[in-house]
Amino acid sequence: MAHTSAAEESARFWRPPGLSGVDLLEARYVRKSFARHTHDTYVIAAVTEGVEAFRLRSDAHTAGVGALVLLNPDTPHTGHAGVPEGWRYSVLYPDVALVEEVARETSAIDGTPGFLEPVVHDPSTARMVQRVHRVAEAGDPLAADTLMRVAFAALLRRHAGPLPRRTVRSAGARTAEEARAALRERMTAPPTLEELARELGTGTFALLRRFRAEYGMPPHAWLTDARVRAARSLLDEGMPPAQVAATVGFSDQSHLGRHFARIVGVPPGAYARGRGRAPAQERTRPRRSPVPSVPP
């Protein structure tokens, strides 16, 4: 079997005109490897070719054609090809408020809804997710919004329940939360692990264990993820990538671009164009980026 080269990878991350509360990603990846990261939205991904593989905390999962990857907000995960030819998928990233609205109108779920399994085989709803992409590309926001909400209702009915409510926090969880707050507040000049542990009155390895248990990744990985989230917000406001890099604590635009692409799936410039209603025919190709200073 002939292998697909990474030069044939393509991705587009965008928010269609007239469709609020949701971002879209249409991508084909071969050698792409997503760093462990989170989203403040849900992830609903319909695999249309090949196999996607990912890790959810310590568990490994795969999703092939006809499957849906369903992730709740703030769920740490990775992503890479599960077969040599890679994978193609159509992804929806709906805001929490939008999913809660659909849940209130169409389900008996009490509280914030959550998907119960990260991978489900549901070809009919997977096709519906693909149709949302097609009609959005065709410039029909009414049809896209209708199909999207019908798809969400079906997913909530078949695969969701209420997210568990927070229980009383342990001392270790509170220490991890204090560490996260310190990293967020000092994003551009973070403390070392030793400094952070000393400030919180604990040991370095104890802090590492507590942080991993609470957030699914070590502090340095969480900080990179948080910087990329902050970068997305600033790019949405129209700030140039070079200025964004300095503002969120990356050493330069190249450093921002490398981490941004490993978490979001496209370089910062392509992301900004997509959020600014780029033409439907525009695509970003990691190895043929129009922004020379941003590596693949």
JOJODA-V511358 format. One record per residue. PSI is psi in whole degrees, -180 to 180 (NA if undefined). D_LAST is the distance of its C-alpha to the last C-alpha in whole Angstrom. Layout:
BEGIN
PSI	D_LAST
PSI	D_LAST
END
This chain:
BEGIN
132	26
135	23
145	20
136	17
157	14
-22	10
-20	10
7	13
150	11
153	11
145	12
121	14
124	15
165	18
111	22
145	24
134	27
-3	30
104	29
154	29
11	28
139	25
156	22
142	20
125	17
119	17
153	14
121	14
146	12
-61	13
2	11
137	9
116	11
130	12
158	14
129	17
177	18
169	21
146	21
5	24
175	25
160	26
123	23
104	25
123	22
116	24
126	23
-17	23
149	22
-151	22
131	22
139	20
147	20
161	20
135	22
105	25
-115	26
1	27
138	28
141	26
155	25
153	24
124	25
-169	25
134	26
-8	29
157	28
133	27
123	25
111	27
139	26
161	28
148	26
35	25
112	25
133	23
165	21
-163	18
136	16
173	15
139	17
-7	20
158	21
-33	19
0	19
-155	17
156	18
141	18
159	19
123	21
140	21
136	23
81	23
141	26
154	28
-42	30
-38	33
-45	32
-39	33
-39	36
-47	37
-41	37
-42	38
-36	41
-25	42
-5	42
171	42
15	44
129	42
116	43
-164	40
126	37
152	36
142	33
140	32
-28	34
141	32
-21	28
128	28
148	31
105	32
74	33
-37	32
-43	34
-32	32
-41	29
-34	30
-40	31
-42	27
-38	26
-35	29
-45	28
-45	25
-45	27
-30	29
-42	27
-35	25
-4	29
34	29
82	32
-31	32
-48	35
-41	34
-44	31
-41	32
-51	35
-40	33
-46	31
-37	34
-41	36
-44	33
-43	33
-43	37
-43	37
-41	34
-39	36
-40	39
-30	38
12	35
165	36
-177	38
138	39
141	36
139	38
151	40
135	39
180	42
131	43
140	41
168	41
-39	42
-40	38
-38	37
-37	38
-44	37
-40	33
-40	33
-38	35
-43	32
-43	29
-40	31
-41	31
-39	27
-42	27
-28	30
43	28
-37	24
-18	24
69	26
154	27
163	29
168	29
-41	30
-44	33
-43	34
-45	33
-42	35
-42	38
-33	38
1	38
38	41
177	39
162	38
-45	34
-33	34
-41	36
-42	34
-47	31
-45	33
-41	34
-46	30
-42	29
-35	32
-39	31
0	28
10	26
160	24
165	25
-40	25
-36	22
-39	20
-42	22
-43	21
-44	17
-44	18
-38	21
-40	19
-40	16
-46	19
-39	20
-41	17
-43	18
-41	21
-38	21
-37	19
-30	21
-5	24
8	22
135	21
147	18
-39	15
-41	16
-37	20
-46	18
-48	16
-36	20
-35	22
-3	20
6	20
151	17
-33	17
-179	15
-34	13
-41	10
-45	11
-48	11
-40	8
-48	7
-36	10
-46	10
-31	7
-11	9
-44	12
-33	12
-13	10
159	8
163	7
-42	11
-42	12
-39	12
-46	13
-40	16
-41	17
-39	17
-18	20
23	21
60	22
155	20
147	22
-29	22
-8	20
139	17
154	14
136	10
115	8
-34	5
4	6
41	8
136	7
-5	11
97	10
-31	10
-5	10
113	7
165	4
NA	0
END
